[in-house]
Amino acid sequence: MSTEDPIIEIRGLTKRYGSLAAVDAVDLDIRRGEFFALLGPSGCGKTTLLRMIAGLEMPTGGTIRLEGNDVSAVPVNKRPVNMVFQSYAVFPHMSVLDNVGYGLRIAGVTREETRHRAEEALALVKLAGYGARRPDQLSGGQRQRVALARALVKQPKVLLLDEPLSALDAKLREQMRLELVNLQDSVGITFVIVTHDQSEALSMADRIAVMDAGQVRQVAPPAELYEFPANRFVADFIGSVNLIEGQVESCDAGIVTLSCPDLPAPVVIRQQVTYATGTTAWLALRPEKIDITHEPDGDGTSNLAHGVVEEITYLGETSVYHVRVAPDVPLIKVSSANLDRVTRRRFTWGDNVHLSWTSECGVVLDR
Ligand code: ATP
């Protein structure tokens, strides 16, 4: 369970490599006990940010506070954090138990206590009884759990995980997601995970920071990121989205009206924002929130489009229909659940279709 109280406070954190700002003036609070994810495309700076928290990389500017103390000058081994790496490096010649206890032995903990704590850590990751094995006698998933046990055994205040599941195959990765969440819940340690896999972040994290080009674009719980993205980058990066450009006609009492040159009627969205009339804005509309029909649907005065099905993507549980509503603009994607076991699709190539959505669907974004 997380509290509002931040365990990590990051202010103006910057890391430059020559002229490139890999991390660019980032402000971020990570709460005590939360499962926090840094998510973003390759090269956005998430690993660099994590490595600065660990002390493996020195910032060019800004501060990192851990429990209120500035740790900028504190060396790696003196920080109350521990890191699990992408390639879960374990010593191949040591037993599992010795691997897990290694850090404690180095720190001068007695042999007996080391053994006791290493066994406890192995039990936490469901590897009780595996202590005598060598790493090559374990599966990939089990080796990853040894790496986790080794990081947890020192009882860090924060555990940093850099793409911890990326070396595992898809099935195992999904299973390990759940195990990581349960583990974090039982140890109560703050977890900060780096991933470029949005489904991983959405399924595991309490809150996610979406990064792009060294900057944090939005920090929010998974459902809020998906339903209320703050900008087009986040709307597009998380899940699938249609972005339809227009101009704000009015914005009053929680209702935004947008006129879009490619749509035959105004867009009316219920949303608490203050946009000036005439502002260029985009309707961000998720494919599953659009209704697709052969005949016109709704009241016919707003939130509608019509066009022709140009492409179909069959995904098993859903089909995505790509609908052309105007020449030279992106096709509108509509996903529709395949509820019946039908071999014929509801719509086919070349069908004239009508699209509609309610004022509770989608958000209007001005950037
Ligand atoms: P990935 O998911 O691919 O690991 P990332 O979001 O973790 O990406 P970083 O590894 O933090 O990204 O890198 C951010 C940027 O900084 C990239 O453009 C990268 O090329 C650059 N960078 C990272 N480390 C160095 C370095 N030691 N020297 C020069 N540039 C670097």
Boltz pocket constraint, residues with backbone or C-beta under 6 A from the ligand:
constraints:
  - pocket:
      binder: B
      contacts: [[A, 17], [A, 20], [A, 22], [A, 40], [A, 41], [A, 42], [A, 43], [A, 44], [A, 45], [A, 46], [A, 47], [A, 48], [A, 49], [A, 196]]
      max_distance: 6.0
